[in-house]
Amino acid sequence: MKKFLSFILVLCAFCATLTISACAPDSEDISSYDILIIYDEEKGTVTGSMDFCYYNSTDNELNDLKFNLFGNAFREGARFKPVSETYKNRAYYDGVSFGGMEIQNVENCAGWDIVGEDENILVVNLLTPIYPQDTVDLKISYTLTLAKVNHRTGITENTVNLGNFYPVLCAYSAQGFVETPYYYCGDPFVSECANYNVTVDLPPEYTAATSGKPVSESQTGDRKKCLYTLDNARDFALVLSKNFKVVSNEVNGVNVSYYYISDENAQTSLNVACESLKYFSEAFGKYEYPTLSVVQTGFCYGGMEYPALTMIADGLDSDNNVYTIVHENAHQWWYAMVGSDQVNDSWQDEGLTEYSTLMFFENNPTYGFTRTGIVNSATSYYRAFFKVYKQLTGEVDTRMHRHLSEYTNELEYNNIAYNKGIVMFDMLRKSVGDDKFAACLKSYFKNNKGTIAAPENLFAAFKSSGVDLDGLFTSFMEGKILI
């Protein structure tokens, strides 16, 4: 995700490891979602039916499964607010609005319940234990009520954002299933890869931008059904609109489409999407999905990434629009294909994504962004924030390895995950040299695509360069380095 924050405004507002089981790349031994959703424009709801086949890739016998209900974060009375006070007015364009996810039924189970810190977990008790490498089928029926909000999940002024629109299986760790409340700082999602078949039932005047490859479309009366598929993906997202215009191109066999409401530079936006996909494919490794949807939509932050789909806020100026498209496209490598634990180590994908964005602009100077400019800007913002932070609080916490709940505000999160991440990767590059730096990133991608990579996997890729980097990594992670 990309956030654009006003340092002064947010500062004024301020004044007022776990090891996770891997996905199964290039294998049939993987869970699958077969989802049918029906969008009701009048009610502002999505009615869903999800046939879920779970493949037990763990080493343990399991008696239950757990699913994150991210849509419940938007309900009235939620303990963890999905939007901070800083972004409240930008998000709620028509006054505060509420939604929620209600589970109607779960079939083929011994029982089910809604639990978690914030009614955010569906726990399903299985009829019989499921052993390693076995499968079990469940059918989950639910209703998602959409808030009027410029956010990942909600009705915006021109679109319907459907990120995290279904019960998402919790990733599995040595401690069991990873339950994730919806923190407004960062991206509170840790998901394993699965195969998807998603059917969307909606009024015919709507266009759907999705993560998936279109398979079929049919119309009956005043409804149409569209089927999409996506394999080995961390999640699946859609954006619906009556007002989309679309421009498309093909890059390396990938259909790239830019869906927009109002953009005088639509061709430029498409071009930068195509150019960045081509550059990252050459710099890191092949893009694995058949399509890429870049979607202009109502969103209170700069942008948001999903596999094969990125949301780009519709209120950005031309420079920020270009920058955000590149940043979110870089997330296709550092989130979608190579995952990480965004809850405990948000720097791992955001910092690397920001530095990958820098690398693209460094190699495409016509857009006006430079390596020196981006690094200097990140360093300046970082120093300014923590100088004032120390004056106000008397202490400074600059650790990079920390839980999302430990951030006091979004500006602190931005400076650690994004700005300090840029500084660290630039220092790393200077330590190993340009050629080895590029080779290490290719190695990291090749060895970890389809998995949830730990920080140690990233460190190992760079340590293979032969340069002693232990001190550098430790000092950044523990907050001991002076910038």
C-alpha positions as CSV (number, residue, x, y, z in Angstrom):
1,M,0.0,0.0,0.0
2,K,1.2,3.5,-0.7
3,K,0.3,6.4,1.7
4,F,0.9,10.0,0.9
5,L,1.0,11.9,4.2
6,S,1.3,15.6,4.9
7,F,4.1,15.7,7.5
8,I,2.8,18.9,9.2
9,L,-0.9,17.8,9.3
10,V,-0.2,14.4,10.7
11,L,2.4,15.8,13.1
12,C,-0.3,18.2,14.4
13,A,-2.7,15.3,14.8
14,F,0.0,13.4,16.6
15,C,0.5,16.2,19.0
16,A,-3.3,16.5,19.7
17,T,8.7,-13.6,14.5
18,L,6.9,-16.1,13.3
19,T,7.6,-18.9,10.9
20,I,4.7,-19.5,8.5
21,S,3.9,-22.4,6.3
22,A,4.6,-21.9,2.7
23,C,2.3,-21.9,-0.3
24,A,2.7,-24.7,-2.8
25,P,4.1,-23.1,-5.9
26,D,3.7,-24.9,-9.2
27,S,1.8,-27.7,-7.5
28,E,-1.7,-29.1,-7.3
29,D,-1.3,-29.5,-3.6
30,I,-2.9,-26.2,-2.7
31,S,-6.2,-25.0,-1.3
32,S,-8.9,-23.6,-3.5
33,Y,-11.7,-21.1,-3.4
34,D,-14.8,-21.4,-5.6
35,I,-16.8,-18.2,-4.9
36,L,-20.1,-16.9,-6.2
37,I,-21.0,-13.3,-5.2
38,I,-24.2,-11.4,-6.0
39,Y,-23.9,-7.6,-5.8
40,D,-27.2,-5.8,-4.8
41,E,-26.8,-2.2,-5.7
42,E,-30.0,-1.1,-3.9
43,K,-29.0,-2.7,-0.6
44,G,-25.3,-2.1,-0.9
45,T,-24.6,-5.8,-0.1
46,V,-22.7,-8.7,-1.5
47,T,-24.2,-12.1,-0.9
48,G,-21.6,-14.8,-1.1
49,S,-21.4,-18.6,-1.3
50,M,-17.9,-20.1,-1.0
51,D,-16.9,-23.7,-1.7
52,F,-13.5,-24.0,0.0
53,C,-11.3,-27.0,-0.4
54,Y,-8.5,-27.0,2.2
55,Y,-5.3,-28.8,1.5
56,N,-3.4,-29.5,4.8
57,S,0.2,-28.4,3.9
58,T,1.2,-28.4,7.6
59,D,2.9,-31.2,9.5
60,N,0.1,-31.3,12.0
61,E,-3.3,-33.0,12.4
62,L,-5.9,-30.2,12.5
63,N,-9.4,-30.3,14.2
64,D,-10.5,-26.9,13.1
65,L,-9.9,-24.2,10.5
66,K,-9.8,-20.4,11.1
67,F,-10.8,-17.6,8.6
68,N,-10.2,-13.9,8.8
69,L,-13.4,-11.9,8.5
70,F,-11.8,-8.6,7.4
71,G,-15.2,-7.2,6.3
72,N,-16.2,-7.1,10.0
73,A,-13.8,-4.3,10.7
74,F,-16.3,-1.9,9.2
75,R,-19.1,-2.8,11.5
76,E,-20.5,-0.3,14.1
77,G,-18.8,-0.8,17.4
78,A,-15.6,-2.5,16.1
79,R,-12.8,-2.4,18.6
80,F,-10.1,-1.8,15.9
81,K,-11.1,1.1,13.7
82,P,-10.3,0.6,10.0
83,V,-9.7,4.3,9.5
84,S,-7.7,6.6,11.7
85,E,-8.8,10.1,12.7
86,T,-6.2,11.5,10.3
87,Y,-7.9,9.9,7.3
88,K,-11.5,9.9,8.6
89,N,-12.7,12.8,6.4
90,R,-11.0,11.6,3.4
91,A,-12.4,8.1,3.8
92,Y,-16.0,8.9,4.8
93,Y,-17.1,11.2,2.0
94,D,-20.8,11.1,3.1
95,G,-20.4,10.9,6.8
96,V,-19.4,7.9,8.9
97,S,-20.9,4.7,7.5
98,F,-20.8,1.1,8.7
99,G,-20.9,-2.3,7.2
100,G,-19.9,-5.8,8.3
101,M,-19.7,-9.5,7.4
102,E,-22.3,-11.9,8.6
103,I,-21.8,-15.7,8.3
104,Q,-25.1,-17.4,7.5
105,N,-24.0,-21.0,7.5
106,V,-21.1,-23.4,7.2
107,E,-21.8,-26.8,5.8
108,N,-19.9,-30.1,6.3
109,C,-18.6,-29.3,9.7
110,A,-19.3,-30.2,13.4
111,G,-20.0,-26.5,14.3
112,W,-18.7,-23.0,13.9
113,D,-18.4,-19.8,15.8
114,I,-17.3,-16.1,15.5
115,V,-14.4,-15.4,17.8
116,G,-11.2,-13.3,17.9
117,E,-10.2,-10.0,19.5
118,D,-12.8,-8.1,17.4
119,E,-15.3,-10.7,16.1
120,N,-12.8,-11.1,13.3
121,I,-12.3,-14.8,13.2
122,L,-14.6,-17.6,11.9
123,V,-13.6,-20.9,13.6
124,V,-14.9,-24.0,11.9
125,N,-14.9,-27.3,13.8
126,L,-14.3,-30.2,11.5
127,L,-16.3,-33.4,11.5
128,T,-13.1,-35.5,11.6
129,P,-9.4,-34.5,12.0
130,I,-7.6,-33.6,8.8
131,Y,-4.1,-35.1,8.5
132,P,-1.1,-33.7,6.6
133,Q,-1.6,-33.8,2.8
134,D,-5.3,-34.5,3.2
135,T,-8.2,-32.3,2.1
136,V,-11.5,-31.2,3.4
137,D,-14.4,-29.4,1.7
138,L,-16.5,-26.7,3.3
139,K,-19.3,-24.5,2.1
140,I,-19.6,-21.0,3.7
141,S,-22.6,-18.7,3.0
142,Y,-22.3,-15.1,4.1
143,T,-23.5,-11.5,3.5
144,L,-21.1,-8.6,3.3
145,T,-22.7,-5.2,3.9
146,L,-20.7,-2.4,2.4
147,A,-20.0,0.9,4.2
148,K,-19.9,4.1,2.1
149,V,-16.1,4.6,2.4
150,N,-13.1,5.2,0.2
151,H,-11.3,2.1,1.4
152,R,-10.3,-1.4,0.5
153,T,-13.8,-2.7,1.0
154,G,-16.7,-0.3,0.5
155,I,-18.8,1.8,-1.8
156,T,-17.1,4.9,-3.1
157,E,-18.6,7.7,-5.1
158,N,-17.9,6.0,-8.5
159,T,-16.9,2.5,-7.7
160,V,-17.4,-0.5,-5.4
161,N,-14.1,-1.8,-3.9
162,L,-14.1,-5.5,-3.1
163,G,-10.8,-6.2,-1.4
164,N,-11.0,-8.9,1.3
165,F,-14.6,-9.5,0.4
166,Y,-14.7,-13.2,1.5
167,P,-13.7,-15.3,4.6
168,V,-9.9,-15.6,4.1
169,L,-8.1,-18.7,5.5
170,C,-5.7,-17.6,8.2
171,A,-2.0,-18.5,7.5
172,Y,-0.6,-21.3,9.6
173,S,2.4,-20.9,11.8
174,A,4.3,-22.9,14.5
175,Q,1.8,-21.3,17.0
176,G,-1.2,-22.3,15.0
177,F,-3.5,-20.2,12.7
178,V,-2.5,-16.5,12.6
179,E,-5.4,-14.4,13.7
180,T,-5.2,-10.8,12.4
181,P,-7.3,-7.9,13.7
182,Y,-7.7,-5.0,11.2
183,Y,-5.1,-2.4,12.2
184,Y,-5.4,0.9,10.4
185,C,-1.6,1.2,10.3
186,G,-0.3,-0.9,7.5
187,D,-1.7,-3.9,5.7
188,P,-2.9,-6.4,8.3
189,F,-2.9,-9.4,5.9
190,V,-0.9,-12.6,6.1
191,S,-2.3,-15.1,3.6
192,E,-1.2,-18.3,1.9
193,C,-1.6,-19.0,-1.8
194,A,-4.6,-20.8,-3.2
195,N,-6.4,-21.3,-6.5
196,Y,-9.5,-19.2,-7.3
197,N,-12.6,-19.5,-9.4
198,V,-14.8,-16.4,-8.8
199,T,-18.2,-15.8,-10.3
200,V,-19.6,-12.3,-10.1
201,D,-23.4,-11.7,-10.5
202,L,-24.1,-8.0,-11.0
203,P,-26.2,-5.6,-13.0
204,P,-25.2,-5.5,-16.7
205,E,-24.2,-1.8,-16.7
206,Y,-21.3,-2.6,-14.3
207,T,-17.8,-3.4,-15.5
208,A,-15.7,-5.5,-13.2
209,A,-11.9,-5.0,-12.9
210,T,-10.6,-8.1,-11.2
211,S,-7.5,-10.1,-10.2
212,G,-8.6,-12.9,-12.5
213,K,-8.5,-13.9,-16.1
214,P,-11.9,-13.7,-17.7
215,V,-13.3,-17.1,-18.6
216,S,-17.0,-16.5,-19.5
217,E,-19.8,-14.0,-19.4
218,S,-23.5,-14.6,-19.7
219,Q,-26.6,-12.4,-19.3
220,T,-30.1,-13.3,-18.2
221,G,-32.7,-10.6,-17.9
222,D,-31.3,-7.7,-15.8
223,R,-28.3,-9.6,-14.5
224,K,-25.0,-10.8,-15.9
225,K,-22.6,-13.4,-14.6
226,C,-18.8,-13.2,-15.1
227,L,-16.4,-16.0,-14.3
228,Y,-12.7,-15.4,-13.5
229,T,-9.8,-17.6,-12.6
230,L,-6.5,-17.1,-10.8
231,D,-4.0,-19.7,-9.7
232,N,-1.5,-19.7,-6.9
233,A,-2.5,-16.3,-5.6
234,R,-2.4,-14.8,-2.1
235,D,-5.9,-13.3,-2.4
236,F,-8.4,-12.1,-5.0
237,A,-9.9,-8.6,-5.4
238,L,-12.4,-6.7,-7.6
239,V,-13.5,-3.2,-8.3
240,L,-16.9,-2.6,-9.9
241,S,-18.2,0.6,-11.7
242,K,-20.7,1.8,-14.1
243,N,-18.3,4.5,-15.3
244,F,-15.1,2.8,-16.1
245,K,-13.2,3.6,-19.3
246,V,-10.5,1.1,-20.2
247,V,-7.3,1.2,-22.1
248,S,-5.2,-2.0,-22.6
249,N,-1.9,-3.3,-23.9
250,E,0.0,-6.5,-23.9
251,V,3.4,-6.9,-22.2
252,N,5.3,-10.2,-22.5
253,G,2.0,-12.1,-23.0
254,V,0.3,-10.3,-20.1
255,N,-2.8,-8.3,-20.7
256,V,-2.4,-5.0,-18.9
257,S,-5.6,-2.9,-18.5
258,Y,-6.0,0.5,-16.9
259,Y,-9.5,1.1,-15.6
260,Y,-10.2,4.8,-14.9
261,I,-13.0,7.2,-14.2
262,S,-11.3,10.5,-15.1
263,D,-7.7,10.7,-16.2
264,E,-6.5,13.2,-18.9
265,N,-3.3,11.2,-19.1
266,A,-4.8,7.7,-19.3
267,Q,-2.3,6.6,-21.9
268,T,0.6,7.7,-19.8
269,S,-0.9,5.8,-16.8
270,L,-1.2,2.7,-19.0
271,N,2.3,3.2,-20.4
272,V,3.9,3.4,-16.9
273,A,2.0,0.3,-15.8
274,C,3.3,-1.6,-18.8
275,E,6.9,-0.2,-18.6
276,S,7.1,-1.0,-14.9
277,L,5.8,-4.6,-15.4
278,K,8.4,-5.1,-18.1
279,Y,11.2,-3.6,-16.0
280,F,10.4,-5.6,-12.8
281,S,10.1,-8.8,-14.8
282,E,13.6,-8.3,-16.2
283,A,15.1,-7.1,-12.9
284,F,13.6,-9.7,-10.5
285,G,11.9,-12.5,-12.4
286,K,8.9,-13.4,-14.5
287,Y,5.4,-12.0,-13.7
288,E,3.4,-15.1,-13.0
289,Y,-0.2,-14.0,-13.7
290,P,-1.9,-13.8,-17.1
291,T,-3.5,-10.3,-16.5
292,L,-2.8,-7.1,-14.5
293,S,-5.6,-4.7,-13.7
294,V,-4.6,-1.2,-12.6
295,V,-7.7,0.5,-11.3
296,Q,-8.4,4.1,-10.5
297,T,-10.9,4.2,-7.6
298,G,-12.0,6.0,-4.5
299,F,-9.3,5.3,-1.9
300,C,-8.2,7.3,1.1
301,Y,-4.6,6.4,0.7
302,G,-2.4,6.5,-2.4
303,G,-3.0,2.9,-3.5
304,M,-3.4,-0.7,-2.6
305,E,-2.0,-3.9,-3.9
306,Y,-3.7,-7.3,-4.6
307,P,-2.4,-10.1,-6.8
308,A,-2.9,-9.0,-10.4
309,L,-4.9,-5.9,-9.4
310,T,-3.8,-2.6,-7.9
311,M,-6.1,0.2,-6.6
312,I,-4.9,3.7,-7.4
313,A,-6.6,6.6,-5.6
314,D,-8.6,8.9,-7.9
315,G,-7.5,12.1,-6.2
316,L,-3.8,12.0,-7.0
317,D,-2.0,14.6,-9.1
318,S,-0.1,13.4,-12.2
319,D,3.3,12.8,-10.5
320,N,1.8,10.9,-7.5
321,N,-0.4,8.9,-9.9
322,V,2.6,7.7,-11.8
323,Y,4.6,7.0,-8.7
324,T,1.8,5.1,-7.1
325,I,1.2,2.9,-10.2
326,V,4.9,1.9,-10.1
327,H,4.9,1.3,-6.4
328,E,1.8,-0.9,-6.4
329,N,3.1,-2.8,-9.5
330,A,6.3,-3.5,-7.6
331,H,4.1,-5.2,-4.9
332,Q,3.3,-7.9,-7.5
333,W,6.8,-9.1,-6.8
334,W,7.1,-8.2,-3.1
335,Y,3.7,-9.2,-1.7
336,A,1.8,-11.1,-4.3
337,M,4.4,-13.5,-5.6
338,V,6.9,-13.3,-2.7
339,G,4.9,-12.9,0.5
340,S,6.0,-11.8,3.9
341,D,4.6,-11.2,7.4
342,Q,3.2,-7.7,7.0
343,V,1.9,-7.7,10.6
344,N,5.3,-8.2,12.2
345,D,7.7,-7.0,9.5
346,S,5.9,-4.5,7.3
347,W,9.3,-3.1,6.1
348,Q,10.0,-6.3,4.3
349,D,7.5,-5.7,1.5
350,E,7.0,-1.9,1.8
351,G,10.7,-1.0,2.1
352,L,11.7,-3.3,-0.8
353,T,8.8,-2.1,-2.9
354,E,9.8,1.5,-2.4
355,Y,13.3,0.7,-3.3
356,S,12.2,-1.2,-6.4
357,T,10.2,1.8,-7.3
358,L,13.3,3.9,-7.0
359,M,15.1,1.4,-9.3
360,F,12.5,1.7,-12.0
361,F,12.7,5.5,-12.0
362,E,16.5,5.4,-11.9
363,N,16.3,3.4,-15.2
364,N,13.5,5.5,-16.6
365,P,14.7,9.1,-16.0
366,T,12.0,10.8,-18.3
367,Y,9.5,10.6,-15.4
368,G,11.7,13.0,-13.4
369,F,12.3,10.9,-10.2
370,T,15.9,10.2,-9.3
371,R,17.7,7.8,-6.9
372,T,19.4,10.7,-5.1
373,G,16.1,12.6,-4.8
374,I,14.1,9.7,-3.5
375,V,16.8,8.6,-1.0
376,N,17.4,12.2,0.2
377,S,13.7,12.8,0.6
378,A,13.2,9.6,2.6
379,T,16.2,10.5,4.8
380,S,15.0,14.1,5.4
381,Y,11.5,13.0,6.4
382,Y,12.8,10.3,8.7
383,R,15.2,12.7,10.5
384,A,12.6,15.4,10.8
385,F,9.9,13.1,12.2
386,F,12.1,11.5,14.9
387,K,13.7,14.7,15.9
388,V,10.3,16.2,16.7
389,Y,9.1,12.8,18.1
390,K,11.9,12.8,20.6
391,Q,11.2,16.3,21.7
392,L,7.6,15.5,22.3
393,T,7.9,12.1,24.0
394,G,11.4,12.1,25.3
395,E,12.2,8.8,23.7
396,V,12.5,7.3,20.2
397,D,11.7,3.8,19.0
398,T,13.2,3.2,15.5
399,R,13.0,-0.7,15.5
400,M,12.0,-2.1,12.1
401,H,11.0,-5.5,13.4
402,R,7.8,-4.7,15.3
403,H,4.1,-5.6,15.3
404,L,1.6,-3.2,13.6
405,S,0.0,-2.6,17.0
406,E,3.2,-1.1,18.3
407,Y,3.0,1.9,15.9
408,T,1.6,5.0,17.6
409,N,0.4,6.6,14.3
410,E,0.6,6.3,10.6
411,L,3.5,8.8,10.2
412,E,5.7,6.7,12.5
413,Y,4.7,3.6,10.4
414,N,5.5,5.4,7.2
415,N,8.9,6.5,8.4
416,I,9.9,3.0,9.6
417,A,8.4,0.8,6.9
418,Y,8.9,3.0,3.9
419,N,11.6,5.7,4.5
420,K,13.9,3.7,6.7
421,G,13.4,0.8,4.3
422,I,14.7,2.9,1.4
423,V,17.7,4.0,3.4
424,M,18.5,0.4,4.4
425,F,18.3,-1.0,0.9
426,D,20.4,1.9,-0.5
427,M,23.0,1.3,2.1
428,L,22.9,-2.4,1.3
429,R,23.3,-1.7,-2.4
430,K,26.4,0.5,-1.7
431,S,27.8,-2.3,0.5
432,V,27.6,-5.1,-2.1
433,G,27.7,-3.2,-5.3
434,D,25.1,-2.7,-8.1
435,D,25.6,-6.1,-9.8
436,K,25.5,-8.2,-6.7
437,F,22.6,-6.2,-5.4
438,A,20.6,-7.0,-8.5
439,A,21.7,-10.7,-8.4
440,C,20.6,-11.0,-4.8
441,L,17.1,-9.7,-5.5
442,K,16.8,-12.1,-8.4
443,S,17.9,-14.9,-6.1
444,Y,15.5,-13.8,-3.3
445,F,12.6,-13.8,-5.8
446,K,13.5,-17.2,-7.4
447,N,13.9,-19.0,-4.0
448,N,10.8,-17.5,-2.3
449,K,8.1,-17.0,-4.9
450,G,4.9,-18.6,-3.8
451,T,5.9,-18.5,-0.1
452,I,5.6,-16.3,2.9
453,A,9.3,-15.4,3.3
454,A,10.8,-14.6,6.6
455,P,13.3,-11.7,7.1
456,E,16.0,-14.4,7.3
457,N,15.2,-15.5,3.8
458,L,15.9,-11.9,2.5
459,F,19.0,-11.6,4.6
460,A,20.3,-14.9,3.3
461,A,20.0,-13.8,-0.3
462,F,22.2,-10.8,0.4
463,K,24.7,-12.7,2.6
464,S,25.3,-14.9,-0.3
465,S,27.1,-11.9,-1.9
466,G,30.1,-12.7,0.4
467,V,29.9,-9.4,2.2
468,D,29.6,-9.4,6.0
469,L,26.2,-7.8,6.5
470,D,25.2,-9.1,10.0
471,G,25.9,-5.8,11.7
472,L,24.0,-3.8,9.1
473,F,20.8,-5.9,9.4
474,T,21.0,-6.1,13.2
475,S,21.5,-2.4,13.6
476,F,18.5,-1.6,11.3
477,M,16.2,-4.2,12.8
478,E,16.9,-3.3,16.4
479,G,16.9,0.5,15.8
480,K,20.5,1.0,16.7
481,I,21.8,2.7,13.6
482,L,21.9,6.5,13.3
483,I,20.5,8.0,10.1
